[in-house]
Amino acid sequence: MKTRTKQQHESRKTESFVLLMQKRTDNFTRKGKYKTANNCQCALKHFKKFCIEAGFPAQSLTVGMMMDFQDYLAQKGLKLNTISLYTRMLRAAYNHAVDENLIAVDNHPFRKAFTGKEKTRKRALPLKTVKQLIDIRLDNRALDFARAIFLFSIYMQGMAFVDIAHLKKSQMRNGHIEYQRHKTHQTLHIRIEPHAQAILDKYKEETQDSPYLFPILDGKQADSWLQYESALRNYNKRLRKISQKMGLDEPLTSYVSRHTWASLARQCGVSDTIICEAMGHNNIATTTIYLAALDTNLIASANRKLIDTLTR
């Protein structure tokens, strides 16, 4: 009977932690922080499965348990930075529970877990591979669209997929696009080069009734962030298929186009300062954190120089 009472007590604590995580997810959603909400939800999903398979009550967090959780995620094939992200989501919820006295004794279960960031190896395509991508025959419409978006990113100074997906017709004026980066909130003003304009024209008919420049989001769904996340998954999936067709050792991803523009720009003699400004980075390094805004014509000329190397 005593054992059963303890199990019931642990069960209530488990439910309270899961409920806390769900409440945090709902709170992030209400505040419009959809990416954080999605990360929190994913972390909770993996953690609940881990607890069930390992037989651990969620509330009884220990150092060993969190180390086991990270090993569990690694065995599932998750990357180290993703494991760190999900662990941080759990840690934030746990710390909140401690602050609210929902956990009587803080055992500091995350003190040995990896919650840092592994330096991501930047992957950029060489010039000849970009030209191969431009020339390869793609009969599949979805793959052709993925290639068009990838190249548009390069032609537009390494524009991120999230920003491309949210581009609106109202942001295009006098041969330029002005937009605010989702990640840094920095405003960029980019001249639309002919190759980028050709891609916009190609999909103009499909977006006649849409406020967006590309047929990625429809502007109708309330859960626009979920629609974007689905579009990003499909985009990366199609890029992987293109990579296979091209026989690439490393698959194309939504980030590769951004890295490629920066790498090719440097090879063309563009300074790091101009690359930093053109891509909407906050800084090159801590010593240059207060860079003055550069003339957009100077940046546009640098981009023109890069595109010329691709289309000779």
C-alpha positions, 0 to 999 in steps of 0.5 A: 500500500505504501508503494502504491501511494508513492507511485501515485505521488510520483504520477501527480508530480509527473503530470504537473511537470508535463502540464507546466511544459504544455502551459509554457508552450501555450503561453509562447503561442499566445505571445506569437513566439511560434518557433519557441512554442514549437521547440518547447512542444518537440522537447516535451514530446521526446521527453515524455517518450523517454520517460515512458520507455525508461520508466522514469517519473518526469518530476524526479529529475537527476543528473544521471537521468538527464545524461540518459535523456541526451543519450536517448536523443542521440540514439534517435539520430538528433544532432547535438545542437538540437539535443542542447536546444531541447534540454534547455527547454526542459531546464527553463521549465524546471527552473520556473518550477523551482522559482514557483516552489513547485519543486521543493528541492532543487537537485540541479539535474542539468549541471552535467548536461550539454546545453551549449552550442556546437559550432556548425560547419559552414557549407558553401558550394563552389562556383562550378557546383552552383553553375551545375545546379543552374544547368541541371534538368529538373522535370519535377515541378516541385524540385524546380521550384526548390532550385528557383528559391535556392538560386533566388537566395543567392541572387538576393545576397543570401536571403534566408528562406524564412524571409523569402517565404514572407516576402510581400508584393508591397515590399517591392518598389522601384526595382528593390525589395525592402524587408526586415530580417526575421532573425535580427530585425535588421532592415535590408534594401536589396536591388533586384538583379535580372536573374532574381526578377526572372524567378519572380516573374516565373511565379507571378501568375501563381500568386495573383490572389496572394499578398506574397511574392512566392507560392509558399504561404497562402496568407489565409491560415491562422497558424501561419508559422506551422505552415511555414515550418511545413514549407521549410521541411518540404524545401529541405526534402526537395533540396536533398533530392536535387543533391542526389541527382547532382551526386553531391557528397553533402546535401543542399539545405536552406542554409547552404545558399546563404553560406554560398553567397558569402563564400562566393562574395569573398572570392570575388574580393568583397570585404567582410564588412560589406558581406556582413552588412549585405546579409543583415548580420548584426556584426562581423565580430565583437570588435566591429559591432558598431559598423556604420550602415554602408551605401546600398549601391556599394552592396548592390555592385558587389552582388552584381559582381558575384552574379556575373561570375555565375552567369558567364 
